[in-house]
Amino acid sequence: MSTRRHLLWSIAVLAVTVATAPEPVSAQRARPDTSAPAGPTPRRPDGKPDLTGRWDGGGGVLYNTVILEEHPGGFGIQAGGTLIIDPKDGIIPYQPWALAERNRRREDANGYEDQVGHCEFYDIARVVSFPMEIMHSGNAVILHQNQHSTRVVDTTRREHLPSGIRLWLGDSIGRWEGDTLVIDITNFAGKTRMALGGDFYSADAHIVEKFAMKDSNTIDWTMTFDDPKVFTRPWTMTSHEPMKRVRAGENFDVEDTCHEGNVDLVHMKNVYEQAHPDGRPVIRTGPESR
């Protein structure tokens, strides 16, 4: 089987768990709000941009829930361009050992390892393909994202949690740089994946996320990763298209239905155990494991 066909087949098997399970409401494509033309950036009483609303940068189709880089279409996979804007070639700059580990995760027999298939937390980079809701509460910005993944970002705190405290979504501290909300994130648990295709970073990654409001209906979003354990250099991704305000009143993440009817997880578990009869394979987590 050619490399291209094997990749498509492997990722299609990974996608079955999510694609055939009842789709969470937040994953259903929200429609852009065309009821009012874009106007000036709305402001809060302190003069900072008011990000309140429901936003979607996925482009109407889940292009990059499987692979973040440019990829062809196939069974269960929407073809999509790369989300990587730096470096210019659109390729994640993995170290050799990390690229080998990412590719191992893409093997169909290893699809059972994906946490989202188990209805566990989505990664903070993975949720950008789905609609999200942003709210303000005092000095905090609240990001309510797919499958009820919610981050409360304090814009007054200046120090991260002690290094011994590790969180699935990391520890987020916010600040304003002009009209851009900048979120500094550390203290990861190192358990999530950025896509079904196995892209990852280590628990020691330092991530900077930016929300730059361009007008009343548009937000430019970027996320920059700095993790010398996994990558050869820092790199930056964005959403498939600028985030657009979506219609108020539409159903939005009102129910978490991932577990309902999710029988494909059983099949993936069987395939996984047949491929690894002696137990879990040794998973590389750093260059020292080579």
Secondary structure as the mmCIF struct_conf table of DSSP 4:
data_model
#
loop_
_struct_conf.conf_type_id
_struct_conf.id
_struct_conf.beg_label_comp_id
_struct_conf.beg_label_asym_id
_struct_conf.beg_label_seq_id
_struct_conf.end_label_comp_id
_struct_conf.end_label_asym_id
_struct_conf.end_label_seq_id
HELX_RH_AL_P HELX_RH_AL_P1 THR A 3 ALA A 19
BEND BEND1 THR A 20 ALA A 21
HELX_LH_PP_P HELX_LH_PP_P1 PRO A 22 PRO A 24
HELX_RH_3T_P HELX_RH_3T_P1 VAL A 25 ALA A 27
BEND BEND2 GLN A 28 GLN A 28
HELX_LH_PP_P HELX_LH_PP_P2 ARG A 29 ARG A 31
STRN STRN1 PRO A 32 PRO A 32
BEND BEND3 SER A 35 ALA A 36
BEND BEND4 PRO A 40 PRO A 40
HELX_LH_PP_P HELX_LH_PP_P3 THR A 41 PRO A 42
STRN STRN2 ARG A 43 ARG A 43
TURN_TY1_P TURN_TY1_P1 PRO A 45 ASP A 46
BEND BEND5 GLY A 47 LYS A 48
STRN STRN3 PRO A 49 PRO A 49
STRN STRN4 GLY A 53 ASP A 56
BEND BEND6 GLY A 58 GLY A 58
TURN_TY1_P TURN_TY1_P2 GLY A 59 ASN A 64
BEND BEND7 THR A 65 VAL A 66
BEND BEND8 LEU A 68 GLU A 69
STRN STRN5 HIS A 71 HIS A 71
STRN STRN6 GLY A 74 GLY A 74
TURN_TY1_P TURN_TY1_P3 PHE A 75 GLY A 76
STRN STRN7 ILE A 77 ILE A 77
STRN STRN8 GLY A 80 GLY A 80
STRN STRN9 ILE A 84 ASP A 86
BEND BEND9 PRO A 87 PRO A 87
TURN_TY1_P TURN_TY1_P4 LYS A 88 ASP A 89
STRN STRN10 TYR A 94 TYR A 94
HELX_RH_AL_P HELX_RH_AL_P2 PRO A 96 ARG A 105
TURN_TY1_P TURN_TY1_P5 ARG A 106 ARG A 106
BEND BEND10 GLU A 107 GLU A 107
HELX_RH_3T_P HELX_RH_3T_P2 ASP A 108 GLU A 113
HELX_RH_3T_P HELX_RH_3T_P3 GLN A 115 HIS A 118
TURN_TY1_P TURN_TY1_P6 CYS A 119 CYS A 119
HELX_LH_PP_P HELX_LH_PP_P4 PHE A 121 ASP A 123
TURN_TY1_P TURN_TY1_P7 ILE A 124 ALA A 125
HELX_RH_3T_P HELX_RH_3T_P4 ARG A 126 SER A 129
BEND BEND11 PHE A 130 PHE A 130
STRN STRN11 MET A 132 SER A 137
TURN_TY1_P TURN_TY1_P8 GLY A 138 ASN A 139
STRN STRN12 ALA A 140 GLN A 145
HELX_RH_3T_P HELX_RH_3T_P5 ASN A 146 HIS A 148
STRN STRN13 SER A 149 ASP A 154
BEND BEND12 THR A 155 THR A 156
BEND BEND13 GLU A 159 GLU A 159
HELX_LH_PP_P HELX_LH_PP_P5 HIS A 160 PRO A 162
TURN_TY1_P TURN_TY1_P9 SER A 163 GLY A 164
STRN STRN14 LEU A 167 LEU A 167
TURN_TY1_P TURN_TY1_P10 TRP A 168 LEU A 169
STRN STRN15 ASP A 171 GLU A 177
TURN_TY1_P TURN_TY1_P11 GLY A 178 ASP A 179
STRN STRN16 THR A 180 THR A 186
STRN STRN17 PHE A 188 PHE A 188
BEND BEND14 GLY A 190 GLY A 190
BEND BEND15 MET A 194 ALA A 195
TURN_TY1_P TURN_TY1_P12 LEU A 196 GLY A 197
TURN_TY1_P TURN_TY1_P13 ALA A 203 ASP A 204
STRN STRN18 HIS A 206 ASP A 215
TURN_TY1_P TURN_TY1_P14 SER A 216 ASN A 217
STRN STRN19 THR A 218 ASP A 226
TURN_TY1_P TURN_TY1_P15 PRO A 228 VAL A 230
STRN STRN20 PHE A 231 PHE A 231
BEND BEND16 THR A 232 ARG A 233
STRN STRN21 TRP A 235 THR A 238
BEND BEND17 HIS A 240 GLU A 241
STRN STRN22 MET A 243 ARG A 245
STRN STRN23 VAL A 246 VAL A 246
TURN_TY1_P TURN_TY1_P16 ALA A 248 GLY A 249
BEND BEND18 GLU A 250 GLU A 250
BEND BEND19 ASP A 253 ASP A 253
TURN_TY1_P TURN_TY1_P17 CYS A 258 GLY A 261
TURN_TY1_P TURN_TY1_P18 VAL A 263 VAL A 263
HELX_RH_AL_P HELX_RH_AL_P3 ASP A 264 ALA A 275
TURN_TY1_P TURN_TY1_P19 PRO A 277 ASP A 278
BEND BEND20 GLY A 279 ARG A 280
HELX_LH_PP_P HELX_LH_PP_P6 PRO A 281 ARG A 284
BEND BEND21 GLY A 286 GLY A 286
HELX_RH_3T_P HELX_RH_3T_P6 PRO A 287 SER A 289
#
